[in-house]
């Protein structure tokens, strides 16, 4: 009987924890180039690490320079070793300056998120 009471008391809490996890969105947890960071050389790609797997067909990143001019990128793909990492190759090297990345992601459970950040390529 005491086990039944404990189950009745704890079951709603367990359900709430798992329900909250199921409603999670793909949050950006790391970026390379780093968010707000300065790098010494032009990156070859933008790597975005999310809190959960994303769908590359509906996710991506756009890059603009400090004047707002678009920088050409290639089609985004997932890192073969981690479905939570979206990789967007750059079509050309970046000149020194400040750049803004605007990203959007659709997680594998179809939730959509978006955001932006800047980074600097040092002279």
N, C-alpha and C positions, 0 to 999 in steps of 0.2 A: 503494500500500500504506500509506504513512503516514496518508493521509486516512481509510482504513478503521479504523486503530487509534484515531485521534482520535475518530471517530464512535462506536466501541464504548465508549470511555472516557466521552465526554460525554453520550451518549444517556440513561443512567440518571439523571444529574443533571437534565437537561432534563425528563424524565418526572416526577421528584420535585417539581420546582418547579411544573409545571402541575397535577399531582394535588393538591398542597396548595392551590392557588388554587381548584380546583373544590370543595374541601371547606370553603371559608370560610363563615362565618355573617354575617348582617347585624348589624354592630356599630353602636351609636349613636355617631356622630362629632361631632354638634352638635345643640343644642336651642335653641329660642327660645320661651319665656324660657330664658335660659342655666342650665345645671346649677349649682346652688348660688348663683346670682346674685340680685341685687336689681334690680327694675325700678321706674320711677317711676309708671307708669300701668298699669291693667289691660290685659292682652293680649286680643285678639279671638280668638286661636287658639293652639294648641300646635303647633309645627312641629318634627318630629323628622327629622333627616338621618341616614341610615344609609349604611354602607359599600358597599351594593349595593341593587338594586331590591327592593321589598317588595310583597306581595300585600295590598291594602287590605281585602279581604273577611275575611282572617284575622289582621289586625293592628289595633292600636288603643291608646288611652291612656285611663286613668281618672284623675280629679283629685279629691283630697280636701283639706279645709282642716285646720288644726292640731288640731281636735277630732275629726277622722276622718269628718266629714260629707261625703257625696258631692256634688260639684259637677256639674251637668248639662252634658253636652257633646253635640254633634251627631255624625252619622255621619262617620267619617274618610274622607278621600279622598287621592289622590296629587296632588302638585303637577304640573300639566300639563307643566311645563318640566323636571321631574326625577323619574323614577319611584323614586328613593331617598329622597324627602321625603314623609313622611306628615303630613297636615294635619288636625288635629282642632279644628273651630270650637267656641268656648264659647257656651253658650246665654245667659249673662248676664255682666255685668261683675263682676270680683272685687273684694272689699273689701280694704283693707290687711291683710296677714298673711302667714303662711307656708303654702305649699301643697306637696303631694306629688303627683308624677306617677308613676303605675305604668304601664309600657308593655310590650307584647308585639308581636313582629314575626315574620312568616313570610316568608322571602326567596323570591324567584322560583324558587329551586331547592329549596324546601320545608323548609329548615332553620329551626328555631324558636329565638328568643332572647327574653329578657325582662330588665327592669331597672326601676329607680326612681331618682328624684332629687327634690330640693326646690328651690324658688325662693321669693323673698319679693317681695310687692307693698308698696312703701314707703308710709307714711302721708302 
